[in-house]
Amino acid sequence: MNRIESIKLRNILKSRDADESVRFAELLDVSEFKYDKIIETLHEIIFKNHRYDLLIRFAKNVKNANINQIQQEIMDHGDSEFIYKFALRIPDANIELLQSLILKSSYPEFIYQFAMNIHGANMELMQNALVNVCEELTLYNFACIVPGADIELLQSAIIKSGSLNFIYKFALNVNGADKELLSSAICNSDGSHHIYLFARNVTGVDISKLESAIIRTNNAENIYNFALHVYGANIELLQSAIIKSCSEQFIYKFALNISTSNKKLLGSAICASNRAKYIYEFAHNVKGADIEELSIAVCNTSNLNHMLNFSNIAGIDVDLFQKAICSTGSARHILSFAREVFGADIDYLSAEIVKTCDAEHIYNFAWYIPGANIKLLGDAILEIMDACFIYK
């Protein structure tokens, strides 16, 4: 050992630095005088610093390291991560002994990693330990990856866990899974999203059973998704369910996107909601919608903006809408109707806007609307005696 190395060793012995200790030991020549004693001392420094990661590195890289002692120190510490890493990295590790500690741990991640990566691990014991811990991801991964895994045992544990996501994934991806049993577990839940996914993506299952289950949840979005995406779905049955849900959004989407749906029936449900927005969108976008029924419904909402929007839909009864607009007494909307709606009765609207006594909109009606009754509107301005608009 040269002078520089001697000084470095003295500094390490003084500072008790674990990182420097392992680096020095890795570089030390085995022929060095008192090599074993130096290695033993450096080992002790690392151990007393509780640096178990460095102990594993020491065991792997330092010649003549006391493997059995380091293994015992790792085991006494009891951390599953370091037990697993020791077994993974040290060729002379006692796999059976380390495995016994991993099996007693409550960390499914390291039980699984031990089973996957450690040559000589007992798969049956590992599998049973995972079932006892019952962590869904590791159970699922074990079933997917390990040849000869007990699928029935792992499947029972997955069902017992109640995780709908992994029940679904197990049925979808695990060879030998009992799809009917897993389907029943999904159907007995209130998880509409996973019921829908199961029906859409898992082959060879009873669609009618899943359909009944999703209807029972009364979740409009996933009832709609089921009807839209699941091959063999009973559209009539799901349509009744979507109407029962009273969700205007998905009643509308059902009619818009499902070609075999009953537009008349769904339109009536939208009308019953009294939601002007969806009544208008239904009439505007759904081919085959009953415009007459929807016209009456939107007028009954007294929502002036949507009534005005509706007025531009082809085939409407203009007279119905202009009377409904005028009945609200809104001069602004009467003016808008006259300006925007083809076929509006300008004489009728002139007379109705006068009744509002709104000088500004009466004036604008006279100014902007071709064919407006100027005398009638002018007389109204004079009667109101609004100097601003008389001057204009």
KOLBARO-374130 format. One line per field, with one value per residue (C-alpha): residue in one letter; z, x, y negated; residue number from 1. Coordinates in steps of 0.5 Angstrom, whole numbers, plus 500, padded with zeros to 3 digits. Each point is the difference from the previous one (the first is absolute). Example, Ala and Ser with C-alpha at 12.3 -4.5 7.8 and 13.67 -1.06 7.14 Angstrom:
BEGIN
resn = a;s
zz = 516;498
xx = 525;502
yy = 509;493
resi = 1;2
END
This chain:
BEGIN
resn = m;n;r;i;e;s;i;k;l;r;n;i;l;k;s;r;d;a;d;e;s;v;r;f;a;e;l;l;d;v;s;e;f;k;y;d;k;i;i;e;t;l;h;e;i;i;f;k;n;h;r;y;d;l;l;i;r;f;a;k;n;v;k;n;a;n;i;n;q;i;q;q;e;i;m;d;h;g;d;s;e;f;i;y;k;f;a;l;r;i;p;d;a;n;i;e;l;l;q;s;l;i;l;k;s;s;y;p;e;f;i;y;q;f;a;m;n;i;h;g;a;n;m;e;l;m;q;n;a;l;v;n;v;c;e;e;l;t;l;y;n;f;a;c;i;v;p;g;a;d;i;e;l;l;q;s;a;i;i;k;s;g;s;l;n;f;i;y;k;f;a;l;n;v;n;g;a;d;k;e;l;l;s;s;a;i;c;n;s;d;g;s;h;h;i;y;l;f;a;r;n;v;t;g;v;d;i;s;k;l;e;s;a;i;i;r;t;n;n;a;e;n;i;y;n;f;a;l;h;v;y;g;a;n;i;e;l;l;q;s;a;i;i;k;s;c;s;e;q;f;i;y;k;f;a;l;n;i;s;t;s;n;k;k;l;l;g;s;a;i;c;a;s;n;r;a;k;y;i;y;e;f;a;h;n;v;k;g;a;d;i;e;e;l;s;i;a;v;c;n;t;s;n;l;n;h;m;l;n;f;s;n;i;a;g;i;d;v;d;l;f;q;k;a;i;c;s;t;g;s;a;r;h;i;l;s;f;a;r;e;v;f;g;a;d;i;d;y;l;s;a;e;i;v;k;t;c;d;a;e;h;i;y;n;f;a;w;y;i;p;g;a;n;i;k;l;l;g;d;a;i;l;e;i;m;d;a;c;f;i;y;k
zz = 500;498;504;497;501;507;502;496;505;506;498;499;507;503;496;500;493;497;493;500;504;495;494;503;501;493;498;505;497;503;501;505;507;505;494;504;506;496;497;506;503;494;500;508;498;495;504;506;495;499;492;498;493;500;504;494;495;505;500;492;499;505;500;506;503;505;496;506;505;495;499;507;501;494;503;507;497;497;495;494;495;502;501;493;497;504;497;493;500;504;497;506;504;504;495;505;506;497;497;506;503;493;501;507;498;498;494;494;495;503;500;493;498;504;496;493;501;505;497;505;503;502;495;504;507;496;497;507;503;495;501;508;499;494;497;493;495;502;500;493;498;503;496;493;500;505;496;504;504;504;496;504;507;497;497;507;503;495;501;507;500;497;495;494;495;502;499;493;498;503;495;495;500;504;496;504;503;502;496;502;508;499;496;506;505;495;499;508;501;498;496;493;497;501;498;494;498;502;495;495;500;503;495;501;506;501;497;503;507;500;496;506;505;497;499;508;501;497;497;494;497;500;498;494;499;501;494;496;500;503;494;501;505;500;498;502;507;501;497;505;505;498;500;507;502;498;498;494;498;499;497;495;498;500;494;497;499;501;493;502;506;500;499;501;507;502;497;505;506;498;500;506;503;499;499;494;498;499;496;495;499;499;495;497;499;501;493;500;506;501;499;502;507;501;498;505;505;499;500;507;503;499;499;495;497;498;498;495;498;499;495;495;499;494;500;506;501;500;503;506;501;499;505;505;499;501;506;504;499;498;495;499;498;496;496;499;498;494;498;500;498;493;499;507;499;501;500;506;504;498;504;506;501;501;506;503;501;499;496;498;497;497;496;498;498;495;498;499;498;492;500;507;501;501;501;506;503;499;504;505;501;501;505;504;499;500;498;498;495;498;498;496
xx = 500;503;500;494;496;502;498;493;499;502;495;495;501;500;493;497;497;496;500;508;501;496;504;507;498;498;507;504;505;499;507;501;503;494;495;495;501;499;494;497;501;496;495;498;500;495;496;500;498;494;501;497;500;508;500;497;505;506;498;499;507;505;504;500;494;496;494;497;501;497;494;499;500;495;496;500;498;494;499;496;504;507;498;498;506;505;497;500;507;504;501;502;493;496;494;496;501;499;494;497;501;497;494;499;500;493;503;497;505;506;497;498;507;503;496;501;507;504;502;498;494;494;494;495;502;501;493;497;503;497;493;501;502;495;503;496;506;504;495;498;507;502;494;502;508;501;500;496;497;493;495;494;504;502;493;497;504;499;493;500;504;494;504;496;506;504;494;499;507;501;494;503;507;501;500;496;496;492;497;493;502;504;494;495;505;499;493;499;503;498;506;496;507;503;494;500;507;499;495;503;507;500;498;495;496;492;499;493;502;505;494;495;506;501;493;499;506;496;506;498;507;502;493;501;507;498;494;506;505;498;499;493;497;493;499;492;502;505;496;495;505;503;493;499;507;497;507;498;508;500;493;502;506;497;495;506;505;496;497;494;498;493;500;493;500;507;497;494;505;504;494;497;507;498;507;501;507;499;493;503;507;495;496;506;505;495;498;493;498;493;501;492;501;506;498;494;505;505;495;497;507;500;507;501;507;498;493;504;505;495;496;505;499;497;493;498;493;503;493;500;507;499;494;504;505;495;497;506;500;507;501;507;498;494;505;505;495;498;507;502;494;498;493;498;494;503;493;498;507;500;493;503;506;496;497;506;501;507;502;507;498;494;505;505;494;498;507;503;494;497;493;499;494;503;494;498;507;501;493;502;507;496;495;506;502;508;503;507;496;495;506;504
yy = 500;493;494;497;506;501;493;501;506;496;495;505;503;493;498;507;498;506;498;499;506;504;497;501;507;501;497;504;505;507;501;494;501;501;500;504;496;494;503;502;493;496;505;498;493;501;504;495;495;504;500;506;498;500;506;504;496;502;507;500;496;502;506;504;496;504;502;504;494;495;504;501;493;499;505;497;493;503;495;504;496;501;508;500;496;505;506;497;497;505;507;503;498;505;500;504;496;493;503;502;493;497;505;497;493;495;497;504;496;503;507;499;498;506;505;496;499;505;507;505;497;504;498;503;497;493;501;502;494;495;503;499;493;499;494;500;497;506;505;498;499;507;503;497;502;506;506;505;495;503;496;502;498;493;499;501;495;495;501;500;493;497;496;499;498;506;504;498;500;507;502;496;502;507;506;505;495;502;494;502;500;494;497;502;496;494;500;501;493;493;498;498;498;507;504;496;501;508;500;496;504;507;505;506;497;499;493;501;501;494;496;501;498;493;499;501;495;494;497;496;499;508;502;496;502;507;499;497;504;507;505;504;494;500;493;500;502;495;495;501;499;494;497;502;497;493;498;495;500;507;501;495;504;506;497;497;505;507;501;505;496;497;493;499;503;497;493;500;502;494;495;503;498;492;499;495;501;508;499;495;504;506;497;497;506;506;503;502;496;498;492;498;504;497;493;500;502;495;494;503;499;493;500;494;501;507;499;495;505;505;495;501;508;502;502;496;497;492;498;504;497;493;500;504;495;494;503;499;492;500;494;503;507;497;496;506;504;495;499;508;504;501;500;495;496;493;497;504;499;493;500;504;496;494;503;501;492;501;494;502;507;497;495;505;504;494;499;507;504;500;499;498;495;494;496;505;500;492;499;505;496;493;503;502;493;503;493;504;505;494;496;506
resi = 1;2;3;4;5;6;7;8;9;10;11;12;13;14;15;16;17;18;19;20;21;22;23;24;25;26;27;28;29;30;31;32;33;34;35;36;37;38;39;40;41;42;43;44;45;46;47;48;49;50;51;52;53;54;55;56;57;58;59;60;61;62;63;64;65;66;67;68;69;70;71;72;73;74;75;76;77;78;79;80;81;82;83;84;85;86;87;88;89;90;91;92;93;94;95;96;97;98;99;100;101;102;103;104;105;106;107;108;109;110;111;112;113;114;115;116;117;118;119;120;121;122;123;124;125;126;127;128;129;130;131;132;133;134;135;136;137;138;139;140;141;142;143;144;145;146;147;148;149;150;151;152;153;154;155;156;157;158;159;160;161;162;163;164;165;166;167;168;169;170;171;172;173;174;175;176;177;178;179;180;181;182;183;184;185;186;187;188;189;190;191;192;193;194;195;196;197;198;199;200;201;202;203;204;205;206;207;208;209;210;211;212;213;214;215;216;217;218;219;220;221;222;223;224;225;226;227;228;229;230;231;232;233;234;235;236;237;238;239;240;241;242;243;244;245;246;247;248;249;250;251;252;253;254;255;256;257;258;259;260;261;262;263;264;265;266;267;268;269;270;271;272;273;274;275;276;277;278;279;280;281;282;283;284;285;286;287;288;289;290;291;292;293;294;295;296;297;298;299;300;301;302;303;304;305;306;307;308;309;310;311;312;313;314;315;316;317;318;319;320;321;322;323;324;325;326;327;328;329;330;331;332;333;334;335;336;337;338;339;340;341;342;343;344;345;346;347;348;349;350;351;352;353;354;355;356;357;358;359;360;361;362;363;364;365;366;367;368;369;370;371;372;373;374;375;376;377;378;379;380;381;382;383;384;385;386;387;388;389;390;391;392
END
